[in-house]
Amino acid sequence: MREVTIYSRSGCHLCEVAHQTLIALQGDAEFSITQILIDHEPNLIELHGEQVPVIHIDGKPHDYFRVDPVRFLAAVQK
């Protein structure tokens, strides 16, 4: 099963939308979702800053800010 990680911040509207989009896409592909809040993680804040949400698939960067459903599904179904 593919592992999708979403790095986000508390109160981030784009993060909430991206997370909901990923949940909806689970009906089209098999993958798990882990959400990591970077708010209190200095190393993650330095790495991602304001470019959240950041989506990783199996530990590799895929996208940030928004989830493109077609592109995302193509990536997780490889």
PDB file of N, CA, C and O in Angstrom:
ATOM      1  N   MET A   1       0.856  -1.178   0.000  1.00  0.00           N
ATOM      2  CA  MET A   1       0.000   0.000   0.000  1.00  0.00           C
ATOM      3  C   MET A   1       0.901   1.238   0.000  1.00  0.00           C
ATOM      4  O   MET A   1       1.912   1.279   0.700  1.00  0.00           O
ATOM      5  N   ARG A   2       0.529   2.229  -0.779  1.00  0.00           N
ATOM      6  CA  ARG A   2       1.282   3.481  -0.848  1.00  0.00           C
ATOM      7  C   ARG A   2       1.013   4.295   0.411  1.00  0.00           C
ATOM      8  O   ARG A   2      -0.092   4.275   0.954  1.00  0.00           O
ATOM      9  N   GLU A   3       2.025   5.001   0.861  1.00  0.00           N
ATOM     10  CA  GLU A   3       1.922   5.855   2.044  1.00  0.00           C
ATOM     11  C   GLU A   3       1.985   7.312   1.604  1.00  0.00           C
ATOM     12  O   GLU A   3       2.973   7.749   1.014  1.00  0.00           O
ATOM     13  N   VAL A   4       0.926   8.058   1.896  1.00  0.00           N
ATOM     14  CA  VAL A   4       0.861   9.474   1.556  1.00  0.00           C
ATOM     15  C   VAL A   4       0.973  10.273   2.854  1.00  0.00           C
ATOM     16  O   VAL A   4       0.240  10.033   3.813  1.00  0.00           O
ATOM     17  N   THR A   5       1.895  11.216   2.864  1.00  0.00           N
ATOM     18  CA  THR A   5       2.085  12.080   4.028  1.00  0.00           C
ATOM     19  C   THR A   5       1.757  13.502   3.618  1.00  0.00           C
ATOM     20  O   THR A   5       2.202  13.981   2.575  1.00  0.00           O
ATOM     21  N   ILE A   6       0.979  14.164   4.444  1.00  0.00           N
ATOM     22  CA  ILE A   6       0.656  15.566   4.198  1.00  0.00           C
ATOM     23  C   ILE A   6       1.218  16.386   5.357  1.00  0.00           C
ATOM     24  O   ILE A   6       0.797  16.233   6.504  1.00  0.00           O
ATOM     25  N   TYR A   7       2.170  17.254   5.039  1.00  0.00           N
ATOM     26  CA  TYR A   7       2.747  18.162   6.019  1.00  0.00           C
ATOM     27  C   TYR A   7       1.905  19.431   5.998  1.00  0.00           C
ATOM     28  O   TYR A   7       1.711  20.044   4.948  1.00  0.00           O
ATOM     29  N   SER A   8       1.411  19.815   7.162  1.00  0.00           N
ATOM     30  CA  SER A   8       0.495  20.959   7.212  1.00  0.00           C
ATOM     31  C   SER A   8       0.688  21.749   8.491  1.00  0.00           C
ATOM     32  O   SER A   8       1.484  21.390   9.359  1.00  0.00           O
ATOM     33  N   ARG A   9      -0.063  22.831   8.581  1.00  0.00           N
ATOM     34  CA  ARG A   9      -0.031  23.698   9.753  1.00  0.00           C
ATOM     35  C   ARG A   9      -1.452  23.857  10.284  1.00  0.00           C
ATOM     36  O   ARG A   9      -2.421  23.748   9.533  1.00  0.00           O
ATOM     37  N   SER A  10      -1.562  24.110  11.563  1.00  0.00           N
ATOM     38  CA  SER A  10      -2.868  24.353  12.189  1.00  0.00           C
ATOM     39  C   SER A  10      -3.490  25.607  11.589  1.00  0.00           C
ATOM     40  O   SER A  10      -2.804  26.606  11.375  1.00  0.00           O
ATOM     41  N   GLY A  11      -4.794  25.550  11.317  1.00  0.00           N
ATOM     42  CA  GLY A  11      -5.512  26.704  10.806  1.00  0.00           C
ATOM     43  C   GLY A  11      -5.260  27.008   9.345  1.00  0.00           C
ATOM     44  O   GLY A  11      -5.659  28.066   8.858  1.00  0.00           O
ATOM     45  N   CYS A  12      -4.611  26.110   8.642  1.00  0.00           N
ATOM     46  CA  CYS A  12      -4.291  26.310   7.221  1.00  0.00           C
ATOM     47  C   CYS A  12      -5.451  25.802   6.367  1.00  0.00           C
ATOM     48  O   CYS A  12      -5.705  24.599   6.305  1.00  0.00           O
ATOM     49  N   HIS A  13      -6.145  26.718   5.717  1.00  0.00           N
ATOM     50  CA  HIS A  13      -7.299  26.345   4.899  1.00  0.00           C
ATOM     51  C   HIS A  13      -6.894  25.436   3.735  1.00  0.00           C
ATOM     52  O   HIS A  13      -7.568  24.441   3.468  1.00  0.00           O
ATOM     53  N   LEU A  14      -5.812  25.764   3.046  1.00  0.00           N
ATOM     54  CA  LEU A  14      -5.361  24.912   1.934  1.00  0.00           C
ATOM     55  C   LEU A  14      -5.014  23.509   2.419  1.00  0.00           C
ATOM     56  O   LEU A  14      -5.236  22.528   1.708  1.00  0.00           O
ATOM     57  N   CYS A  15      -4.471  23.417   3.625  1.00  0.00           N
ATOM     58  CA  CYS A  15      -4.134  22.106   4.204  1.00  0.00           C
ATOM     59  C   CYS A  15      -5.400  21.281   4.435  1.00  0.00           C
ATOM     60  O   CYS A  15      -5.429  20.084   4.147  1.00  0.00           O
ATOM     61  N   GLU A  16      -6.430  21.920   4.949  1.00  0.00           N
ATOM     62  CA  GLU A  16      -7.691  21.233   5.202  1.00  0.00           C
ATOM     63  C   GLU A  16      -8.311  20.747   3.888  1.00  0.00           C
ATOM     64  O   GLU A  16      -8.801  19.621   3.807  1.00  0.00           O
ATOM     65  N   VAL A  17      -8.286  21.594   2.874  1.00  0.00           N
ATOM     66  CA  VAL A  17      -8.839  21.219   1.568  1.00  0.00           C
ATOM     67  C   VAL A  17      -8.044  20.061   0.975  1.00  0.00           C
ATOM     68  O   VAL A  17      -8.628  19.111   0.454  1.00  0.00           O
ATOM     69  N   ALA A  18      -6.727  20.132   1.049  1.00  0.00           N
ATOM     70  CA  ALA A  18      -5.881  19.053   0.508  1.00  0.00           C
ATOM     71  C   ALA A  18      -6.152  17.739   1.231  1.00  0.00           C
ATOM     72  O   ALA A  18      -6.248  16.688   0.596  1.00  0.00           O
ATOM     73  N   HIS A  19      -6.276  17.793   2.552  1.00  0.00           N
ATOM     74  CA  HIS A  19      -6.540  16.578   3.332  1.00  0.00           C
ATOM     75  C   HIS A  19      -7.888  15.973   2.949  1.00  0.00           C
ATOM     76  O   HIS A  19      -7.992  14.760   2.767  1.00  0.00           O
ATOM     77  N   GLN A  20      -8.907  16.796   2.826  1.00  0.00           N
ATOM     78  CA  GLN A  20     -10.234  16.306   2.435  1.00  0.00           C
ATOM     79  C   GLN A  20     -10.205  15.721   1.010  1.00  0.00           C
ATOM     80  O   GLN A  20     -10.861  14.717   0.736  1.00  0.00           O
ATOM     81  N   THR A  21      -9.452  16.347   0.122  1.00  0.00           N
ATOM     82  CA  THR A  21      -9.321  15.826  -1.243  1.00  0.00           C
ATOM     83  C   THR A  21      -8.670  14.450  -1.222  1.00  0.00           C
ATOM     84  O   THR A  21      -9.115  13.540  -1.922  1.00  0.00           O
ATOM     85  N   LEU A  22      -7.619  14.295  -0.423  1.00  0.00           N
ATOM     86  CA  LEU A  22      -6.942  12.993  -0.329  1.00  0.00           C
ATOM     87  C   LEU A  22      -7.890  11.931   0.224  1.00  0.00           C
ATOM     88  O   LEU A  22      -7.914  10.803  -0.268  1.00  0.00           O
ATOM     89  N   ILE A  23      -8.663  12.283   1.235  1.00  0.00           N
ATOM     90  CA  ILE A  23      -9.625  11.334   1.800  1.00  0.00           C
ATOM     91  C   ILE A  23     -10.628  10.904   0.733  1.00  0.00           C
ATOM     92  O   ILE A  23     -10.951   9.721   0.621  1.00  0.00           O
ATOM     93  N   ALA A  24     -11.118  11.861  -0.048  1.00  0.00           N
ATOM     94  CA  ALA A  24     -12.080  11.542  -1.106  1.00  0.00           C
ATOM     95  C   ALA A  24     -11.461  10.640  -2.165  1.00  0.00           C
ATOM     96  O   ALA A  24     -12.149   9.788  -2.727  1.00  0.00           O
ATOM     97  N   LEU A  25     -10.179  10.813  -2.442  1.00  0.00           N
ATOM     98  CA  LEU A  25      -9.506  10.013  -3.483  1.00  0.00           C
ATOM     99  C   LEU A  25      -9.212   8.587  -3.030  1.00  0.00           C
ATOM    100  O   LEU A  25      -8.888   7.734  -3.857  1.00  0.00           O
ATOM    101  N   GLN A  26      -9.320   8.316  -1.741  1.00  0.00           N
ATOM    102  CA  GLN A  26      -9.096   6.951  -1.260  1.00  0.00           C
ATOM    103  C   GLN A  26     -10.120   5.972  -1.831  1.00  0.00           C
ATOM    104  O   GLN A  26      -9.892   4.762  -1.814  1.00  0.00           O
ATOM    105  N   GLY A  27     -11.233   6.476  -2.330  1.00  0.00           N
ATOM    106  CA  GLY A  27     -12.210   5.611  -2.984  1.00  0.00           C
ATOM    107  C   GLY A  27     -11.754   5.163  -4.365  1.00  0.00           C
ATOM    108  O   GLY A  27     -12.294   4.205  -4.919  1.00  0.00           O
ATOM    109  N   ASP A  28     -10.755   5.855  -4.928  1.00  0.00           N
ATOM    110  CA  ASP A  28     -10.267   5.553  -6.279  1.00  0.00           C
ATOM    111  C   ASP A  28      -8.930   4.829  -6.296  1.00  0.00           C
ATOM    112  O   ASP A  28      -8.547   4.261  -7.319  1.00  0.00           O
ATOM    113  N   ALA A  29      -8.223   4.841  -5.186  1.00  0.00           N
ATOM    114  CA  ALA A  29      -6.914   4.180  -5.111  1.00  0.00           C
ATOM    115  C   ALA A  29      -6.654   3.792  -3.658  1.00  0.00           C
ATOM    116  O   ALA A  29      -7.178   4.410  -2.731  1.00  0.00           O
ATOM    117  N   GLU A  30      -5.847   2.770  -3.480  1.00  0.00           N
ATOM    118  CA  GLU A  30      -5.544   2.300  -2.135  1.00  0.00           C
ATOM    119  C   GLU A  30      -4.258   2.954  -1.637  1.00  0.00           C
ATOM    120  O   GLU A  30      -3.177   2.707  -2.171  1.00  0.00           O
ATOM    121  N   PHE A  31      -4.388   3.787  -0.614  1.00  0.00           N
ATOM    122  CA  PHE A  31      -3.231   4.426   0.016  1.00  0.00           C
ATOM    123  C   PHE A  31      -3.624   4.865   1.417  1.00  0.00           C
ATOM    124  O   PHE A  31      -4.795   5.109   1.707  1.00  0.00           O
ATOM    125  N   SER A  32      -2.628   4.960   2.268  1.00  0.00           N
ATOM    126  CA  SER A  32      -2.887   5.458   3.620  1.00  0.00           C
ATOM    127  C   SER A  32      -2.447   6.913   3.690  1.00  0.00           C
ATOM    128  O   SER A  32      -1.603   7.358   2.914  1.00  0.00           O
ATOM    129  N   ILE A  33      -3.027   7.640   4.625  1.00  0.00           N
ATOM    130  CA  ILE A  33      -2.716   9.062   4.796  1.00  0.00           C
ATOM    131  C   ILE A  33      -2.217   9.295   6.218  1.00  0.00           C
ATOM    132  O   ILE A  33      -2.843   8.872   7.191  1.00  0.00           O
ATOM    133  N   THR A  34      -1.083   9.975   6.317  1.00  0.00           N
ATOM    134  CA  THR A  34      -0.578  10.429   7.602  1.00  0.00           C
ATOM    135  C   THR A  34      -0.453  11.938   7.520  1.00  0.00           C
ATOM    136  O   THR A  34       0.171  12.464   6.599  1.00  0.00           O
ATOM    137  N   GLN A  35      -1.040  12.632   8.473  1.00  0.00           N
ATOM    138  CA  GLN A  35      -0.939  14.086   8.502  1.00  0.00           C
ATOM    139  C   GLN A  35       0.031  14.477   9.599  1.00  0.00           C
ATOM    140  O   GLN A  35      -0.092  14.024  10.736  1.00  0.00           O
ATOM    141  N   ILE A  36       1.000  15.321   9.257  1.00  0.00           N
ATOM    142  CA  ILE A  36       1.990  15.794  10.217  1.00  0.00           C
ATOM    143  C   ILE A  36       1.888  17.313  10.299  1.00  0.00           C
ATOM    144  O   ILE A  36       2.084  18.019   9.310  1.00  0.00           O
ATOM    145  N   LEU A  37       1.576  17.799  11.498  1.00  0.00           N
ATOM    146  CA  LEU A  37       1.533  19.245  11.735  1.00  0.00           C
ATOM    147  C   LEU A  37       2.952  19.716  12.033  1.00  0.00           C
ATOM    148  O   LEU A  37       3.620  19.184  12.920  1.00  0.00           O
ATOM    149  N   ILE A  38       3.402  20.712  11.290  1.00  0.00           N
ATOM    150  CA  ILE A  38       4.780  21.178  11.440  1.00  0.00           C
ATOM    151  C   ILE A  38       4.900  22.341  12.424  1.00  0.00           C
ATOM    152  O   ILE A  38       6.001  22.843  12.651  1.00  0.00           O
ATOM    153  N   ASP A  39       3.790  22.773  13.007  1.00  0.00           N
ATOM    154  CA  ASP A  39       3.747  23.975  13.844  1.00  0.00           C
ATOM    155  C   ASP A  39       4.847  24.067  14.902  1.00  0.00           C
ATOM    156  O   ASP A  39       5.396  25.146  15.125  1.00  0.00           O
ATOM    157  N   HIS A  40       5.172  22.965  15.546  1.00  0.00           N
ATOM    158  CA  HIS A  40       6.117  22.986  16.661  1.00  0.00           C
ATOM    159  C   HIS A  40       7.364  22.165  16.361  1.00  0.00           C
ATOM    160  O   HIS A  40       8.044  21.692  17.273  1.00  0.00           O
ATOM    161  N   GLU A  41       7.658  22.000  15.075  1.00  0.00           N
ATOM    162  CA  GLU A  41       8.825  21.234  14.661  1.00  0.00           C
ATOM    163  C   GLU A  41       9.776  22.153  13.887  1.00  0.00           C
ATOM    164  O   GLU A  41       9.624  22.311  12.676  1.00  0.00           O
ATOM    165  N   PRO A  42      10.748  22.757  14.564  1.00  0.00           N
ATOM    166  CA  PRO A  42      11.624  23.735  13.907  1.00  0.00           C
ATOM    167  C   PRO A  42      12.276  23.226  12.616  1.00  0.00           C
ATOM    168  O   PRO A  42      12.392  23.973  11.645  1.00  0.00           O
ATOM    169  N   ASN A  43      12.694  21.974  12.605  1.00  0.00           N
ATOM    170  CA  ASN A  43      13.335  21.451  11.389  1.00  0.00           C
ATOM    171  C   ASN A  43      12.344  21.362  10.232  1.00  0.00           C
ATOM    172  O   ASN A  43      12.715  21.620   9.087  1.00  0.00           O
ATOM    173  N   LEU A  44      11.090  21.001  10.508  1.00  0.00           N
ATOM    174  CA  LEU A  44      10.077  20.934   9.452  1.00  0.00           C
ATOM    175  C   LEU A  44       9.623  22.319   9.017  1.00  0.00           C
ATOM    176  O   LEU A  44       9.325  22.540   7.843  1.00  0.00           O
ATOM    177  N   ILE A  45       9.571  23.260   9.970  1.00  0.00           N
ATOM    178  CA  ILE A  45       9.233  24.641   9.617  1.00  0.00           C
ATOM    179  C   ILE A  45      10.309  25.201   8.695  1.00  0.00           C
ATOM    180  O   ILE A  45      10.003  25.867   7.706  1.00  0.00           O
ATOM    181  N   GLU A  46      11.566  24.931   9.021  1.00  0.00           N
ATOM    182  CA  GLU A  46      12.668  25.400   8.176  1.00  0.00           C
ATOM    183  C   GLU A  46      12.611  24.759   6.790  1.00  0.00           C
ATOM    184  O   GLU A  46      12.880  25.418   5.785  1.00  0.00           O
ATOM    185  N   LEU A  47      12.265  23.493   6.740  1.00  0.00           N
ATOM    186  CA  LEU A  47      12.213  22.757   5.475  1.00  0.00           C
ATOM    187  C   LEU A  47      11.035  23.199   4.601  1.00  0.00           C
ATOM    188  O   LEU A  47      11.204  23.420   3.402  1.00  0.00           O
ATOM    189  N   HIS A  48       9.842  23.329   5.196  1.00  0.00           N
ATOM    190  CA  HIS A  48       8.632  23.606   4.426  1.00  0.00           C
ATOM    191  C   HIS A  48       8.140  25.045   4.529  1.00  0.00           C
ATOM    192  O   HIS A  48       7.458  25.528   3.626  1.00  0.00           O
ATOM    193  N   GLY A  49       8.472  25.728   5.605  1.00  0.00           N
ATOM    194  CA  GLY A  49       8.074  27.125   5.773  1.00  0.00           C
ATOM    195  C   GLY A  49       6.587  27.330   5.567  1.00  0.00           C
ATOM    196  O   GLY A  49       5.762  26.671   6.199  1.00  0.00           O
ATOM    197  N   GLU A  50       6.253  28.252   4.674  1.00  0.00           N
ATOM    198  CA  GLU A  50       4.858  28.570   4.377  1.00  0.00           C
ATOM    199  C   GLU A  50       4.341  27.790   3.177  1.00  0.00           C
ATOM    200  O   GLU A  50       3.201  27.987   2.758  1.00  0.00           O
ATOM    201  N   GLN A  51       5.162  26.910   2.619  1.00  0.00           N
ATOM    202  CA  GLN A  51       4.744  26.145   1.438  1.00  0.00           C
ATOM    203  C   GLN A  51       3.992  24.884   1.858  1.00  0.00           C
ATOM    204  O   GLN A  51       4.398  23.769   1.531  1.00  0.00           O
ATOM    205  N   VAL A  52       2.915  25.073   2.570  1.00  0.00           N
ATOM    206  CA  VAL A  52       2.098  23.951   3.006  1.00  0.00           C
ATOM    207  C   VAL A  52       0.723  24.073   2.383  1.00  0.00           C
ATOM    208  O   VAL A  52       0.281  25.183   2.086  1.00  0.00           O
ATOM    209  N   PRO A  53       0.052  22.987   2.182  1.00  0.00           N
ATOM    210  CA  PRO A  53       0.471  21.631   2.483  1.00  0.00           C
ATOM    211  C   PRO A  53       1.519  21.117   1.498  1.00  0.00           C
ATOM    212  O   PRO A  53       1.587  21.543   0.345  1.00  0.00           O
ATOM    213  N   VAL A  54       2.326  20.193   1.992  1.00  0.00           N
ATOM    214  CA  VAL A  54       3.297  19.485   1.162  1.00  0.00           C
ATOM    215  C   VAL A  54       2.879  18.019   1.174  1.00  0.00           C
ATOM    216  O   VAL A  54       2.694  17.425   2.236  1.00  0.00           O
ATOM    217  N   ILE A  55       2.733  17.448  -0.005  1.00  0.00           N
ATOM    218  CA  ILE A  55       2.303  16.060  -0.131  1.00  0.00           C
ATOM    219  C   ILE A  55       3.492  15.194  -0.540  1.00  0.00           C
ATOM    220  O   ILE A  55       4.173  15.484  -1.523  1.00  0.00           O
ATOM    221  N   HIS A  56       3.733  14.133   0.222  1.00  0.00           N
ATOM    222  CA  HIS A  56       4.762  13.157  -0.123  1.00  0.00           C
ATOM    223  C   HIS A  56       4.074  11.826  -0.414  1.00  0.00           C
ATOM    224  O   HIS A  56       3.096  11.465   0.241  1.00  0.00           O
ATOM    225  N   ILE A  57       4.586  11.114  -1.384  1.00  0.00           N
ATOM    226  CA  ILE A  57       4.124   9.757  -1.671  1.00  0.00           C
ATOM    227  C   ILE A  57       5.309   8.836  -1.444  1.00  0.00           C
ATOM    228  O   ILE A  57       6.348   8.967  -2.092  1.00  0.00           O
ATOM    229  N   ASP A  58       5.140   7.904  -0.518  1.00  0.00           N
ATOM    230  CA  ASP A  58       6.210   6.976  -0.143  1.00  0.00           C
ATOM    231  C   ASP A  58       7.506   7.714   0.178  1.00  0.00           C
ATOM    232  O   ASP A  58       8.592   7.291  -0.218  1.00  0.00           O
ATOM    233  N   GLY A  59       7.371   8.825   0.905  1.00  0.00           N
ATOM    234  CA  GLY A  59       8.533   9.568   1.366  1.00  0.00           C
ATOM    235  C   GLY A  59       9.160  10.511   0.357  1.00  0.00           C
ATOM    236  O   GLY A  59      10.148  11.177   0.666  1.00  0.00           O
ATOM    237  N   LYS A  60       8.605  10.579  -0.838  1.00  0.00           N
ATOM    238  CA  LYS A  60       9.165  11.449  -1.871  1.00  0.00           C
ATOM    239  C   LYS A  60       8.202  12.606  -2.140  1.00  0.00           C
ATOM    240  O   LYS A  60       6.993  12.397  -2.232  1.00  0.00           O
ATOM    241  N   PRO A  61       8.738  13.836  -2.267  1.00  0.00           N
ATOM    242  CA  PRO A  61       7.870  14.985  -2.527  1.00  0.00           C
ATOM    243  C   PRO A  61       7.057  14.795  -3.806  1.00  0.00           C
ATOM    244  O   PRO A  61       7.578  14.365  -4.836  1.00  0.00           O
ATOM    245  N   HIS A  62       5.785  15.120  -3.717  1.00  0.00           N
ATOM    246  CA  HIS A  62       4.901  15.020  -4.878  1.00  0.00           C
ATOM    247  C   HIS A  62       4.383  16.398  -5.285  1.00  0.00           C
ATOM    248  O   HIS A  62       4.475  16.778  -6.453  1.00  0.00           O
ATOM    249  N   ASP A  63       3.842  17.140  -4.331  1.00  0.00           N
ATOM    250  CA  ASP A  63       3.212  18.412  -4.658  1.00  0.00           C
ATOM    251  C   ASP A  63       3.087  19.264  -3.414  1.00  0.00           C
ATOM    252  O   ASP A  63       3.296  18.788  -2.298  1.00  0.00           O
ATOM    253  N   TYR A  64       2.746  20.530  -3.612  1.00  0.00           N
ATOM    254  CA  TYR A  64       2.455  21.407  -2.486  1.00  0.00           C
ATOM    255  C   TYR A  64       1.331  22.363  -2.874  1.00  0.00           C
ATOM    256  O   TYR A  64       1.020  22.534  -4.053  1.00  0.00           O
ATOM    257  N   PHE A  65       0.744  22.968  -1.881  1.00  0.00           N
ATOM    258  CA  PHE A  65      -0.391  23.890  -1.961  1.00  0.00           C
ATOM    259  C   PHE A  65      -1.715  23.206  -2.313  1.00  0.00           C
ATOM    260  O   PHE A  65      -2.659  23.279  -1.526  1.00  0.00           O
ATOM    261  N   ARG A  66      -1.812  22.551  -3.461  1.00  0.00           N
ATOM    262  CA  ARG A  66      -3.078  21.931  -3.867  1.00  0.00           C
ATOM    263  C   ARG A  66      -2.833  20.515  -4.387  1.00  0.00           C
ATOM    264  O   ARG A  66      -1.746  20.187  -4.862  1.00  0.00           O
ATOM    265  N   VAL A  67      -3.869  19.691  -4.283  1.00  0.00           N
ATOM    266  CA  VAL A  67      -3.803  18.336  -4.822  1.00  0.00           C
ATOM    267  C   VAL A  67      -4.537  18.328  -6.159  1.00  0.00           C
ATOM    268  O   VAL A  67      -5.730  18.623  -6.223  1.00  0.00           O
ATOM    269  N   ASP A  68      -3.821  17.992  -7.218  1.00  0.00           N
ATOM    270  CA  ASP A  68      -4.437  17.800  -8.532  1.00  0.00           C
ATOM    271  C   ASP A  68      -4.873  16.339  -8.580  1.00  0.00           C
ATOM    272  O   ASP A  68      -4.020  15.457  -8.677  1.00  0.00           O
ATOM    273  N   PRO A  69      -6.171  16.056  -8.515  1.00  0.00           N
ATOM    274  CA  PRO A  69      -6.633  14.663  -8.421  1.00  0.00           C
ATOM    275  C   PRO A  69      -6.116  13.759  -9.533  1.00  0.00           C
ATOM    276  O   PRO A  69      -5.715  12.629  -9.256  1.00  0.00           O
ATOM    277  N   VAL A  70      -6.112  14.216 -10.767  1.00  0.00           N
ATOM    278  CA  VAL A  70      -5.669  13.373 -11.887  1.00  0.00           C
ATOM    279  C   VAL A  70      -4.189  13.050 -11.741  1.00  0.00           C
ATOM    280  O   VAL A  70      -3.792  11.893 -11.878  1.00  0.00           O
ATOM    281  N   ARG A  71      -3.383  14.044 -11.470  1.00  0.00           N
ATOM    282  CA  ARG A  71      -1.937  13.852 -11.323  1.00  0.00           C
ATOM    283  C   ARG A  71      -1.620  12.980 -10.102  1.00  0.00           C
ATOM    284  O   ARG A  71      -0.747  12.113 -10.153  1.00  0.00           O
ATOM    285  N   PHE A  72      -2.348  13.229  -9.001  1.00  0.00           N
ATOM    286  CA  PHE A  72      -2.131  12.457  -7.777  1.00  0.00           C
ATOM    287  C   PHE A  72      -2.447  10.984  -8.008  1.00  0.00           C
ATOM    288  O   PHE A  72      -1.647  10.112  -7.670  1.00  0.00           O
ATOM    289  N   LEU A  73      -3.634  10.704  -8.593  1.00  0.00           N
ATOM    290  CA  LEU A  73      -4.025   9.300  -8.822  1.00  0.00           C
ATOM    291  C   LEU A  73      -3.043   8.597  -9.759  1.00  0.00           C
ATOM    292  O   LEU A  73      -2.727   7.425  -9.556  1.00  0.00           O
ATOM    293  N   ALA A  74      -2.567   9.293 -10.769  1.00  0.00           N
ATOM    294  CA  ALA A  74      -1.580   8.706 -11.666  1.00  0.00           C
ATOM    295  C   ALA A  74      -0.313   8.323 -10.897  1.00  0.00           C
ATOM    296  O   ALA A  74       0.288   7.281 -11.163  1.00  0.00           O
ATOM    297  N   ALA A  75       0.084   9.155  -9.961  1.00  0.00           N
ATOM    298  CA  ALA A  75       1.293   8.886  -9.172  1.00  0.00           C
ATOM    299  C   ALA A  75       1.109   7.718  -8.207  1.00  0.00           C
ATOM    300  O   ALA A  75       2.005   6.883  -8.082  1.00  0.00           O
ATOM    301  N   VAL A  76      -0.024   7.641  -7.527  1.00  0.00           N
ATOM    302  CA  VAL A  76      -0.201   6.560  -6.539  1.00  0.00           C
ATOM    303  C   VAL A  76      -0.565   5.239  -7.194  1.00  0.00           C
ATOM    304  O   VAL A  76      -0.449   4.192  -6.557  1.00  0.00           O
ATOM    305  N   GLN A  77      -0.994   5.254  -8.432  1.00  0.00           N
ATOM    306  CA  GLN A  77      -1.370   4.004  -9.108  1.00  0.00           C
ATOM    307  C   GLN A  77      -0.234   3.434  -9.952  1.00  0.00           C
ATOM    308  O   GLN A  77      -0.423   2.428 -10.635  1.00  0.00           O
ATOM    309  N   LYS A  78       0.939   4.060  -9.917  1.00  0.00           N
ATOM    310  CA  LYS A  78       2.099   3.547 -10.670  1.00  0.00           C
ATOM    311  C   LYS A  78       2.494   2.193 -10.150  1.00  0.00           C
ATOM    312  O   LYS A  78       3.446   1.594 -10.651  1.00  0.00           O
TER     313      LYS A  78
END
